[in-house]
Amino acid sequence: MKETTKTALRASAVLAVALGLCVTVLTAADAKNPIKDAMAKYHKAPKGTDPACKKAGAGQCSKEELAGMVAAYKAMCAAKPPQGDQKKWVQLCTDLVNATAALEKGEDGASDKYKKAVNCKACHDEFKPAAKK
């Protein structure tokens, strides 16, 4: 085999490995975003169906869904918000965790507590970056 062919094959192999690593890192970084994960799983739903957060406020979530929401909200609480004050983020997330846990336990007044804590606008206004145009 000619030396130029060997060099070209080596270069191609190095580029393929580098591309694979880049894709893996980007995929892993996106998958480890507990805020996006919680929003996608519990605050969005296919058109025509209610998301889990809406069902939770109406008392229609299963124990499994509520347990998943508590875990997701705890992970969100431990994450750094994209922008804004970390202390306020932790307080809002803690309120949400506590309200969801109260729903899970079936406590009196838990639905109202949850509806107050799940105020999407309060978080999005302060912590969600503006969409790029």
N, CA, C and O of each residue as an XYZ file, in Angstrom:
532
protein
N       0.855     -1.172      0.000
C       0.000      0.000      0.000
C       0.898      1.231      0.000
O       1.919      1.268      0.687
N       0.517      2.216     -0.760
C       1.310      3.439     -0.842
C       1.238      4.213      0.474
O       0.260      4.126      1.217
N       2.282      4.955      0.732
C       2.355      5.749      1.969
C       1.244      6.802      2.014
O       0.705      7.065      3.089
N       0.895      7.399      0.904
C      -0.176      8.417      0.888
C      -1.526      7.782      1.212
O      -2.365      8.414      1.855
N      -1.744      6.568      0.786
C      -2.992      5.867      1.088
C      -3.071      5.567      2.581
O      -4.120      5.746      3.200
N      -1.968      5.114      3.152
C      -1.935      4.842      4.595
C      -2.208      6.111      5.390
O      -2.969      6.089      6.358
N      -1.597      7.204      4.989
C      -1.792      8.489      5.672
C      -3.252      8.928      5.575
O      -3.823      9.412      6.552
N      -3.844      8.764      4.419
C      -5.248      9.144      4.226
C      -6.169      8.280      5.092
O      -7.129      8.783      5.677
N      -5.875      6.986      5.172
C      -6.687      6.096      6.007
C      -6.567      6.455      7.483
O      -7.561      6.458      8.209
N      -5.353      6.757      7.923
C      -5.156      7.160      9.317
C      -5.915      8.449      9.630
O      -6.574      8.563     10.664
N      -5.812      9.403      8.730
C      -6.503     10.683      8.929
C      -8.017     10.474      8.988
O      -8.708     11.088      9.800
N      -8.514      9.609      8.124
C      -9.959      9.325      8.121
C     -10.383      8.668      9.428
O     -11.440      8.986      9.973
N      -9.564      7.755      9.929
C      -9.884      7.084     11.184
C      -9.885      8.072     12.346
O     -10.768      8.022     13.203
N      -8.912      8.959     12.379
C      -8.834      9.969     13.440
C     -10.053     10.887     13.381
O     -10.639     11.204     14.416
N     -10.432     11.309     12.195
C     -11.604     12.177     12.041
C     -12.884     11.456     12.469
O     -13.747     12.062     13.104
N     -13.013     10.187     12.134
C     -14.205      9.430     12.518
C     -14.307      9.305     14.038
O     -15.390      9.449     14.606
N     -13.183      9.037     14.688
C     -13.181      8.934     16.152
C     -13.522     10.287     16.769
O     -14.319     10.357     17.705
N     -12.932     11.349     16.259
C     -13.202     12.692     16.789
C     -14.674     13.058     16.626
O     -15.283     13.608     17.544
N     -15.240     12.758     15.475
C     -16.660     13.048     15.241
C     -17.533     12.245     16.207
O     -18.491     12.774     16.771
N     -17.202     10.983     16.390
C     -17.955     10.146     17.325
C     -17.906     10.682     18.737
O     -18.920     10.690     19.435
N     -16.738     11.132     19.168
C     -16.610     11.714     20.507
C     -17.431     12.992     20.648
O     -18.084     13.205     21.669
N     -17.399     13.832     19.633
C     -18.182     15.087     19.684
C     -19.670     14.796     19.809
O     -20.356     15.409     20.627
N     -20.168     13.874     19.012
C     -21.587     13.529     19.058
C     -21.943     12.958     20.423
O     -22.981     13.303     20.986
N     -21.095     12.091     20.958
C     -21.340     11.487     22.264
C     -21.380     12.542     23.359
O     -22.276     12.525     24.203
N     -20.428     13.452     23.355
C     -20.370     14.504     24.375
C     -21.591     15.405     24.287
O     -22.195     15.734     25.308
N     -21.958     15.805     23.083
C     -23.124     16.686     22.923
C     -24.407     15.984     23.350
O     -25.259     16.600     23.991
N     -24.558     14.730     23.015
C     -25.751     13.982     23.403
C     -25.800     13.798     24.910
O     -26.857     13.966     25.520
N     -24.681     13.460     25.512
C     -24.637     13.252     26.961
C     -24.909     14.553     27.703
O     -25.602     14.552     28.721
N     -24.372     15.657     27.208
C     -24.581     16.946     27.873
C     -26.055     17.323     27.851
O     -26.576     17.825     28.847
N     -26.731     17.090     26.738
C     -28.141     17.443     26.646
C     -28.993     16.508     27.513
O     -29.984     16.941     28.102
N     -28.612     15.235     27.590
C     -29.398     14.269     28.354
C     -29.269     14.485     29.854
O     -30.110     14.017     30.622
N     -28.237     15.182     30.276
C     -28.020     15.385     31.704
C     -28.487     16.761     32.157
O     -27.905     17.337     33.077
N     -29.501     17.284     31.542
C     -30.054     18.564     31.948
C     -31.373     18.283     32.673
O     -32.411     18.105     32.035
N     -31.326     18.245     34.009
C     -32.532     17.872     34.755
C     -33.688     18.852     34.575
O     -34.849     18.468     34.718
N     -33.391     20.091     34.267
C     -34.459     21.079     34.062
C     -35.214     20.738     32.782
O     -36.443     20.655     32.783
N     -34.472     20.540     31.684
C     -35.120     20.185     30.420
C     -35.830     18.834     30.519
O     -36.921     18.652     29.979
N     -35.197     17.893     31.216
C     -35.808     16.567     31.373
C     -37.148     16.659     32.104
O     -38.134     16.057     31.678
N     -37.181     17.416     33.210
C     -38.422     17.549     33.987
C     -39.497     18.262     33.170
O     -40.659     17.857     33.182
N     -39.113     19.312     32.469
C     -40.091     20.050     31.665
C     -40.655     19.156     30.560
O     -41.863     19.136     30.326
N     -39.776     18.422     29.886
C     -40.227     17.563     28.791
C     -41.138     16.450     29.282
O     -42.133     16.129     28.632
N     -40.808     15.865     30.416
C     -41.561     14.710     30.891
C     -42.854     15.074     31.612
O     -43.861     14.381     31.465
N     -42.834     16.164     32.394
C     -43.982     16.454     33.259
C     -44.739     17.741     32.920
O     -45.830     17.963     33.447
N     -44.189     18.582     32.062
C     -44.853     19.851     31.761
C     -45.256     19.986     30.298
O     -45.834     20.998     29.903
N     -44.954     18.976     29.500
C     -45.374     18.963     28.101
C     -46.121     17.667     27.843
O     -45.897     16.662     28.517
N     -47.004     17.702     26.869
C     -47.756     16.494     26.509
C     -48.153     16.600     25.047
O     -48.202     17.697     24.490
N     -48.434     15.476     24.432
C     -48.909     15.514     23.046
C     -50.196     16.340     22.935
O     -50.988     16.417     23.873
N     -50.372     16.935     21.795
C     -51.557     17.760     21.563
C     -52.822     16.951     21.869
O     -52.971     15.805     21.443
N     -53.715     17.581     22.612
C     -54.982     16.943     22.948
C     -54.966     16.206     24.284
O     -56.001     15.710     24.728
N     -53.806     16.130     24.926
C     -53.726     15.489     26.243
C     -53.135     16.476     27.239
O     -52.406     17.395     26.864
N     -53.454     16.278     28.499
C     -52.946     17.158     29.543
C     -51.581     16.679     30.037
O     -51.352     15.478     30.179
N     -50.676     17.629     30.296
C     -49.400     17.220     30.886
C     -49.608     16.784     32.335
O     -50.631     17.087     32.949
N     -48.628     16.074     32.862
C     -48.728     15.563     34.237
C     -48.909     16.697     35.237
O     -49.629     16.536     36.221
N     -48.266     17.847     35.004
C     -48.396     18.948     35.965
C     -49.840     19.441     36.067
O     -50.297     19.814     37.147
N     -50.543     19.441     34.960
C     -51.947     19.867     34.981
C     -52.815     18.801     35.655
O     -53.716     19.124     36.429
N     -52.537     17.539     35.356
C     -53.280     16.451     35.983
C     -53.033     16.435     37.491
O     -53.938     16.134     38.269
N     -51.810     16.757     37.898
C     -51.479     16.765     39.330
C     -52.311     17.811     40.065
O     -52.833     17.541     41.146
N     -52.437     18.990     39.490
C     -53.229     20.047     40.114
C     -54.699     19.704     40.217
O     -55.409     20.204     41.089
N     -55.152     18.837     39.309
C     -56.556     18.411     39.317
C     -56.757     17.125     40.121
O     -57.870     16.606     40.199
N     -55.680     16.617     40.715
C     -55.791     15.397     41.511
C     -55.949     14.140     40.684
O     -56.519     13.158     41.160
N     -55.456     14.147     39.451
C     -55.650     13.009     38.544
C     -54.366     12.235     38.250
O     -54.376     11.358     37.386
N     -53.271     12.526     38.933
C     -52.009     11.816     38.710
C     -51.947     10.552     39.552
O     -52.502     10.478     40.649
N     -51.264      9.574     39.012
C     -51.041      8.343     39.771
C     -49.913      8.576     40.783
O     -49.159      9.545     40.687
N     -49.821      7.671     41.743
C     -48.736      7.751     42.745
C     -47.372      7.671     42.058
O     -46.423      8.340     42.468
N     -47.283      6.855     41.018
C     -46.020      6.705     40.290
C     -45.630      8.006     39.597
O     -44.469      8.412     39.630
N     -46.610      8.656     38.968
C     -46.327      9.939     38.312
C     -45.882     10.979     39.333
O     -44.929     11.722     39.099
N     -46.573     11.024     40.457
C     -46.209     11.998     41.497
C     -44.817     11.717     42.054
O     -44.047     12.649     42.289
N     -44.489     10.460     42.263
C     -43.153     10.117     42.757
C     -42.089     10.531     41.741
O     -41.031     11.039     42.112
N     -42.374     10.311     40.470
C     -41.451     10.733     39.412
C     -41.289     12.245     39.375
O     -40.190     12.756     39.164
N     -42.391     12.954     39.581
C     -42.338     14.413     39.584
C     -41.502     14.914     40.758
O     -40.695     15.831     40.598
N     -41.687     14.322     41.932
C     -40.904     14.723     43.108
C     -39.416     14.539     42.809
O     -38.612     15.433     43.073
N     -39.052     13.384     42.261
C     -37.646     13.112     41.946
C     -37.115     14.099     40.898
O     -35.996     14.598     41.022
N     -37.911     14.375     39.878
C     -37.479     15.302     38.826
C     -37.320     16.713     39.377
O     -36.363     17.408     39.034
N     -38.244     17.139     40.225
C     -38.161     18.482     40.795
C     -36.976     18.605     41.759
O     -36.364     19.669     41.855
N     -36.653     17.523     42.471
C     -35.471     17.541     43.339
C     -34.203     17.689     42.498
O     -33.292     18.432     42.864
N     -34.149     16.985     41.380
C     -32.994     17.098     40.484
C     -32.893     18.516     39.912
O     -31.800     19.069     39.790
N     -34.042     19.093     39.565
C     -34.054     20.481     39.081
C     -33.498     21.421     40.145
O     -32.709     22.319     39.848
N     -33.915     21.204     41.374
C     -33.507     22.055     42.489
C     -31.990     22.034     42.669
O     -31.387     23.048     43.020
N     -31.389     20.891     42.431
C     -29.938     20.751     42.585
C     -29.170     21.321     41.393
O     -27.959     21.525     41.473
N     -29.869     21.575     40.295
C     -29.213     22.090     39.090
C     -29.054     23.606     39.159
O     -29.768     24.296     39.888
N     -28.115     24.092     38.395
C     -27.906     25.540     38.294
C     -28.870     26.079     37.235
O     -28.930     25.544     36.128
N     -29.617     27.121     37.559
C     -30.522     27.668     36.547
C     -29.724     28.316     35.416
O     -28.596     28.760     35.631
N     -30.297     28.374     34.218
C     -29.583     28.976     33.088
C     -29.214     30.442     33.323
O     -28.217     30.934     32.796
N     -30.021     31.121     34.110
C     -29.752     32.520     34.467
C     -30.538     32.840     35.727
O     -31.418     32.075     36.123
N     -30.232     33.949     36.352
C     -30.982     34.385     37.528
C     -30.334     33.976     38.837
O     -29.279     33.342     38.856
N     -30.988     34.352     39.936
C     -30.487     34.165     41.289
C     -30.633     32.714     41.753
O     -31.738     32.174     41.779
N     -29.515     32.091     42.118
C     -29.504     30.686     42.550
C     -30.358     30.469     43.802
O     -31.071     29.470     43.895
N     -30.293     31.391     44.759
C     -31.069     31.220     45.994
C     -32.569     31.220     45.712
O     -33.314     30.410     46.265
N     -32.998     32.118     44.861
C     -34.421     32.181     44.521
C     -34.835     30.909     43.767
O     -35.920     30.374     43.990
N     -33.974     30.442     42.889
C     -34.227     29.205     42.150
C     -34.454     28.039     43.117
O     -35.425     27.292     42.997
N     -33.541     27.905     44.070
C     -33.633     26.812     45.045
C     -34.924     26.938     45.856
O     -35.583     25.934     46.126
N     -35.287     28.154     46.243
C     -36.507     28.343     47.035
C     -37.752     27.954     46.237
O     -38.621     27.244     46.744
N     -37.837     28.421     44.983
C     -38.996     28.076     44.153
C     -39.071     26.573     43.898
O     -40.149     25.982     43.951
N     -37.921     25.958     43.621
C     -37.902     24.511     43.385
C     -38.258     23.733     44.652
O     -38.967     22.729     44.589
N     -37.763     24.199     45.800
C     -38.073     23.541     47.074
C     -39.567     23.618     47.352
O     -40.167     22.642     47.801
N     -40.167     24.770     47.089
C     -41.618     24.911     47.256
C     -42.363     23.918     46.360
O     -43.352     23.314     46.775
N     -41.879     23.760     45.140
C     -42.499     22.837     44.192
C     -42.338     21.384     44.650
O     -43.278     20.593     44.563
N     -41.149     21.040     45.136
C     -40.914     19.686     45.657
C     -41.849     19.399     46.829
O     -42.489     18.349     46.883
N     -41.921     20.345     47.764
C     -42.762     20.149     48.949
C     -44.242     20.038     48.589
O     -44.965     19.220     49.158
N     -44.686     20.855     47.653
C     -46.095     20.820     47.247
C     -46.420     19.509     46.532
O     -47.492     18.939     46.735
N     -45.507     19.036     45.705
C     -45.729     17.780     44.993
C     -45.703     16.605     45.970
O     -46.492     15.670     45.841
N     -44.799     16.655     46.940
C     -44.744     15.608     47.967
C     -46.037     15.592     48.782
O     -46.520     14.528     49.169
N     -46.598     16.781     49.040
C     -47.871     16.857     49.770
C     -48.992     16.209     48.955
O     -49.858     15.538     49.517
N     -48.980     16.404     47.643
C     -49.956     15.733     46.772
C     -49.782     14.224     46.855
O     -50.754     13.476     46.952
N     -48.542     13.797     46.814
C     -48.234     12.367     46.850
C     -48.747     11.728     48.147
O     -49.208     10.586     48.147
N     -48.660     12.480     49.249
C     -49.104     11.969     50.551
C     -50.606     12.129     50.755
O     -51.169     11.567     51.695
N     -51.260     12.898     49.875
C     -52.697     13.104     49.993
C     -53.074     14.098     51.085
O     -54.164     14.005     51.649
N     -52.209     15.028     51.385
C     -52.470     16.007     52.443
C     -53.599     16.958     52.058
O     -53.809     17.248     50.880
N     -54.320     17.437     53.066
C     -55.370     18.430     52.831
C     -54.750     19.715     52.286
O     -53.696     20.149     52.753
N     -55.398     20.313     51.312
C     -54.942     21.575     50.741
C     -53.737     21.443     49.820
O     -53.197     22.449     49.360
N     -53.310     20.213     49.548
C     -52.124     20.001     48.719
C     -52.322     20.487     47.283
O     -51.384     20.986     46.662
N     -53.520     20.346     46.765
C     -53.788     20.771     45.392
C     -53.590     22.275     45.231
O     -52.974     22.723     44.265
N     -54.107     23.046     46.168
C     -53.933     24.500     46.104
C     -52.463     24.885     46.280
O     -51.960     25.786     45.608
N     -51.796     24.200     47.178
C     -50.372     24.451     47.420
C     -49.571     24.163     46.148
O     -48.667     24.918     45.792
N     -49.910     23.066     45.470
C     -49.222     22.694     44.236
C     -49.488     23.721     43.129
O     -48.561     24.160     42.448
N     -50.756     24.097     42.956
C     -51.099     25.063     41.906
C     -50.340     26.373     42.090
O     -49.938     27.003     41.111
N     -50.144     26.781     43.330
C     -49.399     28.005     43.611
C     -47.908     27.809     43.298
O     -47.269     28.701     42.741
N     -47.366     26.666     43.648
C     -45.940     26.408     43.472
C     -45.549     26.143     42.021
O     -44.406     26.390     41.636
N     -46.478     25.646     41.215
C     -46.155     25.285     39.836
C     -46.325     26.461     38.873
O     -46.632     26.264     37.698
N     -46.131     27.649     39.359
C     -46.270     28.881     38.587
C     -45.176     28.957     37.513
O     -44.065     29.417     37.776
N     -45.503     28.507     36.324
C     -44.527     28.451     35.233
C     -43.957     29.835     34.901
O     -42.752     29.981     34.699
N     -44.813     30.827     34.848
C     -44.387     32.172     34.466
C     -43.334     32.726     35.428
O     -42.395     33.395     34.997
N     -43.483     32.454     36.716
C     -42.519     32.965     37.696
C     -41.110     32.454     37.394
O     -40.144     33.212     37.472
N     -40.995     31.194     37.057
C     -39.678     30.632     36.737
C     -39.195     31.061     35.356
O     -38.044     31.470     35.197
N     -40.054     30.970     34.376
C     -39.631     31.268     33.014
C     -39.210     32.726     32.854
O     -38.239     33.014     32.153
N     -39.923     33.641     33.491
C     -39.556     35.063     33.374
C     -38.163     35.335     33.904
O     -37.418     36.123     33.321
N     -37.807     34.695     34.996
C     -36.527     34.996     35.637
C     -35.384     34.065     35.241
O     -34.232     34.494     35.181
N     -35.687     32.807     34.972
C     -34.618     31.832     34.827
C     -34.429     31.283     33.415
O     -33.355     30.771     33.101
N     -35.440     31.374     32.559
C     -35.308     30.824     31.213
C     -34.767     31.896     30.263
O     -35.339     32.979     30.147
N     -33.673     31.586     29.592
C     -33.124     32.566     28.640
C     -34.099     32.816     27.488
O     -34.896     31.951     27.123
N     -34.013     34.001     26.938
C     -34.870     34.344     25.799
C     -34.511     33.455     24.608
O     -33.355     33.075     24.423
N     -35.505     33.138     23.823
C     -35.277     32.306     22.643
C     -34.392     33.042     21.651
O     -34.531     34.249     21.448
N     -33.480     32.299     21.038
C     -32.590     32.904     20.041
C     -33.340     33.086     18.746
O     -34.103     32.214     18.329
N     -33.122     34.217     18.110
C     -33.822     34.490     16.841
C     -32.923     34.238     15.673
O     -33.336     34.413     14.527
